[in-house]
Amino acid sequence: MLVIVGYVIIILSVFGGFALAGGHLASLWQPVEVLMIGGGAFGAFVVGNSGKAIKATMKGLPSVFKSSKYTKAVYMELMTLLYEILGKIRKEGLMSIEADVDDPNNSPIFTKYPTILADHHVTEFITDYLRLMVGGNLNALEIENLMDSELETHHQEGTVPIHSVAKMGDGLPAFGIIAAVMGVVHTMESVHLPPAELGVLIAAALVGTFLGILLAYGFVSPLAGKLEHQLHESSKLLECIKITLLANLNGYSPVLAVEFGRKVLFSTERPSFLELEEHVKKSKGD
């Protein structure tokens, strides 16, 4: 939603300022220029990326128009889930969660937290490492190294659409210059026309440079920053799980393990200790 609000502000500021200065908005309507700039930039995007990168970018772009799903409520639900799982392990042993790990969709624990269960990547991350804890002979250090490797892979995959969008944004001003040059060429071959008509052609050519810069810095490049922010948020969720499970592996109680996980969250979404404690108690009461 904020992306749309930002776009509206850009449009009103740029085009509204032009109109207030006495400019004619109709002179900025140059569909051929838009075709050359947009088509050229998209073509370069296709050339410069693999099929997987293009698919990842197209999949990631719609998310920038939605509100962030990583809210305080989601983190509280995640930490309550982890607390309940670790509490069951502490009371009944590691083997008691084997059925929950193997089939989380039918688990009486996981089904209590539908938001987390609906995120297949997060659910898989939790169950994979719980499975290693149940059936593996890995120590805490080995599991931590494995988690770090997976988080690094997650980060590398997440940067693919960011770099793709950023590079396309960087190329738009150049394609705007190309469109302007093409317009100047067309003007030069039309010198036989009256001065008034030549002025129209020159104005149309200059619009190409304007559109290339506006599309780059006002519309496309900011999306790369938005995608990067979303990547940091998704990584923080996985980091919270990592820290909590490792704290439990190192012998801390479920309460302290969840507290370790709470501490790594961004301050804007991090619940207070009392908020989390109250939420956990309410969940246990349910």
C-alpha positions as CSV (number, residue, x, y, z in Angstrom):
1,M,0.0,0.0,0.0
2,L,2.8,2.4,0.8
3,V,4.3,1.8,-2.6
4,I,1.1,3.0,-4.3
5,V,0.9,6.0,-1.9
6,G,4.5,6.9,-2.8
7,Y,3.8,6.6,-6.5
8,V,0.8,8.9,-6.2
9,I,3.0,11.5,-4.4
10,I,5.6,11.2,-7.1
11,I,3.1,11.7,-9.9
12,L,1.3,14.6,-8.2
13,S,4.6,16.3,-7.3
14,V,6.3,16.0,-10.7
15,F,3.4,16.4,-13.1
16,G,1.5,18.8,-10.8
17,G,4.6,21.0,-10.5
18,F,5.1,20.9,-14.3
19,A,1.4,22.0,-14.8
20,L,1.7,24.7,-12.1
21,A,4.8,26.1,-13.9
22,G,2.7,26.5,-17.0
23,G,3.6,23.3,-18.8
24,H,1.1,21.4,-20.9
25,L,0.7,17.9,-19.6
26,A,-0.4,16.7,-23.1
27,S,3.1,17.3,-24.4
28,L,4.4,14.7,-22.0
29,W,2.2,12.0,-23.4
30,Q,4.7,10.2,-25.7
31,P,3.7,6.5,-26.0
32,V,6.4,5.8,-28.5
33,E,9.0,7.0,-26.1
34,V,7.5,4.8,-23.4
35,L,7.7,1.9,-25.8
36,M,11.4,2.4,-26.5
37,I,12.4,3.0,-22.9
38,G,10.2,0.3,-21.3
39,G,10.7,-2.2,-24.0
40,G,14.5,-1.7,-24.1
41,A,14.8,-2.0,-20.3
42,F,12.7,-5.1,-20.2
43,G,14.7,-6.7,-23.1
44,A,17.9,-6.0,-21.2
45,F,16.4,-7.5,-18.1
46,V,15.6,-10.7,-20.1
47,V,19.1,-10.8,-21.6
48,G,20.9,-10.2,-18.3
49,N,19.1,-12.8,-16.2
50,S,18.5,-16.5,-16.2
51,G,15.1,-18.1,-16.4
52,K,15.2,-18.8,-12.6
53,A,16.1,-15.2,-11.9
54,I,13.3,-13.8,-14.1
55,K,10.8,-16.2,-12.4
56,A,12.0,-15.2,-8.9
57,T,11.7,-11.5,-9.8
58,M,8.2,-11.8,-11.2
59,K,7.2,-13.8,-8.1
60,G,8.7,-11.3,-5.7
61,L,7.4,-8.1,-7.3
62,P,3.7,-8.4,-6.3
63,S,4.7,-8.6,-2.7
64,V,6.0,-5.1,-2.6
65,F,2.4,-3.8,-3.0
66,K,1.2,-5.6,0.1
67,S,1.7,-4.7,3.7
68,S,4.5,-6.6,5.6
69,K,3.3,-9.9,7.0
70,Y,6.1,-9.9,9.6
71,T,4.2,-8.2,12.4
72,K,4.5,-8.4,16.2
73,A,1.5,-10.8,16.2
74,V,3.3,-13.2,13.8
75,Y,6.4,-13.2,15.9
76,M,4.4,-13.8,19.1
77,E,2.7,-16.7,17.4
78,L,6.0,-18.1,16.3
79,M,7.6,-17.9,19.7
80,T,4.6,-19.4,21.4
81,L,4.8,-22.3,19.0
82,L,8.5,-22.8,19.8
83,Y,7.8,-22.5,23.5
84,E,5.1,-25.2,23.3
85,I,7.3,-27.6,21.3
86,L,10.3,-27.1,23.5
87,G,8.1,-27.5,26.6
88,K,6.8,-30.9,25.3
89,I,10.4,-32.0,24.6
90,R,11.4,-31.0,28.2
91,K,8.5,-32.9,29.7
92,E,8.2,-36.0,27.5
93,G,11.5,-36.2,25.7
94,L,12.6,-35.6,22.1
95,M,10.8,-38.6,20.7
96,S,7.5,-37.2,21.8
97,I,7.5,-34.6,19.0
98,E,8.3,-37.1,16.2
99,A,4.7,-37.3,14.9
100,D,4.4,-33.5,15.1
101,V,7.6,-33.1,13.0
102,D,6.7,-35.7,10.4
103,D,3.2,-34.4,9.8
104,P,2.8,-30.8,11.0
105,N,-0.4,-30.3,9.1
106,N,-2.1,-32.8,11.4
107,S,-0.1,-31.9,14.5
108,P,-2.2,-30.8,17.5
109,I,0.6,-28.3,18.2
110,F,1.3,-26.8,14.8
111,T,-2.4,-26.5,13.9
112,K,-2.9,-24.2,16.8
113,Y,-0.8,-21.6,14.9
114,P,-2.2,-21.3,11.4
115,T,-0.2,-18.3,10.4
116,I,3.1,-20.1,10.9
117,L,1.8,-23.3,9.4
118,A,0.6,-21.5,6.3
119,D,4.2,-20.4,5.7
120,H,5.7,-23.6,4.3
121,H,9.3,-22.3,4.3
122,V,9.2,-21.4,8.0
123,T,7.4,-24.6,8.9
124,E,9.9,-26.7,7.0
125,F,12.8,-24.8,8.6
126,I,11.4,-25.6,12.1
127,T,10.6,-29.3,11.4
128,D,13.9,-30.0,9.6
129,Y,16.0,-29.0,12.5
130,L,13.7,-30.6,15.0
131,R,14.0,-33.8,13.0
132,L,17.8,-33.5,13.2
133,M,17.5,-33.0,17.0
134,V,15.2,-36.1,17.3
135,G,17.0,-38.5,15.0
136,G,20.5,-37.2,14.5
137,N,23.7,-37.3,16.6
138,L,24.7,-33.7,15.7
139,N,25.8,-31.4,18.5
140,A,24.7,-27.8,18.8
141,L,27.8,-26.4,17.0
142,E,27.2,-28.7,14.0
143,I,23.5,-27.7,13.8
144,E,24.5,-24.1,14.1
145,N,26.9,-24.3,11.2
146,L,24.2,-26.1,9.1
147,M,21.7,-23.4,10.0
148,D,24.1,-20.6,9.0
149,S,24.7,-22.3,5.7
150,E,20.9,-22.5,5.0
151,L,20.4,-18.9,6.0
152,E,23.2,-17.8,3.7
153,T,21.5,-19.7,0.9
154,H,18.2,-18.1,1.7
155,H,19.9,-14.7,1.6
156,Q,21.6,-15.4,-1.7
157,E,18.3,-16.5,-3.3
158,G,16.6,-13.4,-1.9
159,T,19.1,-11.0,-3.4
160,V,18.5,-12.3,-7.0
161,P,15.3,-10.3,-7.6
162,I,16.8,-7.3,-5.7
163,H,19.8,-7.2,-8.1
164,S,17.6,-7.8,-11.1
165,V,15.3,-4.9,-10.3
166,A,18.2,-2.6,-9.3
167,K,20.0,-3.2,-12.6
168,M,16.9,-2.6,-14.6
169,G,16.4,0.7,-12.7
170,D,20.1,1.6,-13.4
171,G,19.6,1.1,-17.1
172,L,16.4,3.1,-17.5
173,P,18.1,6.6,-17.7
174,A,20.4,5.2,-20.5
175,F,17.4,4.0,-22.5
176,G,15.8,7.4,-21.9
177,I,18.9,9.0,-23.6
178,I,18.6,6.5,-26.4
179,A,14.9,7.5,-26.9
180,A,15.9,11.2,-26.8
181,V,18.7,10.6,-29.4
182,M,16.3,8.8,-31.6
183,G,13.9,11.8,-31.3
184,V,16.7,14.2,-32.2
185,V,17.6,12.1,-35.3
186,H,13.9,12.2,-36.3
187,T,14.0,16.0,-35.8
188,M,17.2,16.4,-37.9
189,E,15.6,14.6,-40.8
190,S,12.6,16.9,-40.6
191,V,14.4,20.2,-40.8
192,H,12.2,21.1,-43.8
193,L,9.3,21.5,-41.4
194,P,8.2,24.9,-39.9
195,P,10.0,26.0,-36.7
196,A,6.8,25.4,-34.7
197,E,6.6,21.8,-35.7
198,L,10.3,21.3,-35.1
199,G,9.8,22.6,-31.6
200,V,7.2,19.9,-31.0
201,L,9.6,17.2,-32.2
202,I,12.4,18.5,-30.0
203,A,10.1,18.6,-27.0
204,A,9.0,15.0,-27.7
205,A,12.7,13.9,-27.9
206,L,13.5,15.6,-24.5
207,V,10.6,13.7,-22.9
208,G,12.6,10.5,-23.4
209,T,15.4,11.6,-21.1
210,F,12.8,12.8,-18.6
211,L,10.8,9.6,-18.6
212,G,14.0,7.4,-18.3
213,I,15.1,9.3,-15.2
214,L,11.7,9.4,-13.7
215,L,11.0,5.7,-14.2
216,A,14.4,4.8,-12.8
217,Y,14.6,6.8,-9.6
218,G,10.9,7.3,-9.0
219,F,9.3,3.9,-9.8
220,V,11.7,1.0,-10.4
221,S,14.9,1.5,-8.3
222,P,12.8,2.1,-5.1
223,L,11.3,-1.4,-5.5
224,A,14.8,-2.9,-5.1
225,G,15.0,-1.2,-1.7
226,K,11.6,-2.5,-0.8
227,L,12.5,-6.1,-1.8
228,E,15.7,-5.8,0.3
229,H,13.8,-4.7,3.3
230,Q,11.5,-7.7,2.9
231,L,14.5,-10.0,2.7
232,H,15.9,-8.7,6.0
233,E,12.5,-9.3,7.6
234,S,12.2,-12.9,6.4
235,S,15.7,-13.6,7.4
236,K,15.1,-12.2,10.9
237,L,12.2,-14.7,11.4
238,L,14.5,-17.6,10.6
239,E,17.2,-16.2,12.8
240,C,14.7,-16.1,15.7
241,I,14.0,-19.8,15.2
242,K,17.7,-20.6,14.9
243,I,18.6,-18.8,18.2
244,T,15.7,-20.3,20.1
245,L,16.5,-23.9,19.0
246,L,20.2,-23.5,19.7
247,A,19.6,-22.1,23.1
248,N,17.5,-25.2,23.9
249,L,20.2,-27.5,22.6
250,N,22.6,-25.7,24.9
251,G,20.5,-26.7,27.9
252,Y,18.4,-23.6,28.5
253,S,14.8,-24.0,29.5
254,P,12.0,-23.2,27.0
255,V,11.3,-19.9,28.7
256,L,14.9,-18.7,28.4
257,A,15.3,-20.2,24.9
258,V,12.4,-18.2,23.6
259,E,13.7,-15.1,25.4
260,F,17.0,-15.6,23.5
261,G,15.0,-15.7,20.2
262,R,12.9,-12.6,21.2
263,K,16.1,-10.6,21.7
264,V,17.2,-10.9,18.1
265,L,14.0,-9.4,16.7
266,F,13.8,-5.8,15.3
267,S,12.7,-3.4,18.0
268,T,9.8,-2.3,15.9
269,E,8.2,-5.7,16.1
270,R,9.8,-7.2,19.2
271,P,7.2,-7.9,21.9
272,S,8.1,-7.1,25.5
273,F,8.8,-9.9,27.9
274,L,5.5,-9.4,29.6
275,E,3.5,-9.3,26.4
276,L,5.0,-12.6,25.3
277,E,4.5,-14.2,28.7
278,E,0.9,-13.2,28.7
279,H,0.4,-14.5,25.2
280,V,2.0,-17.8,26.1
281,K,-0.2,-18.2,29.2
282,K,-3.3,-17.4,27.1
283,S,-2.3,-20.0,24.5
284,K,-1.7,-22.6,27.2
285,G,-5.1,-21.8,28.7
286,D,-6.8,-22.3,25.3
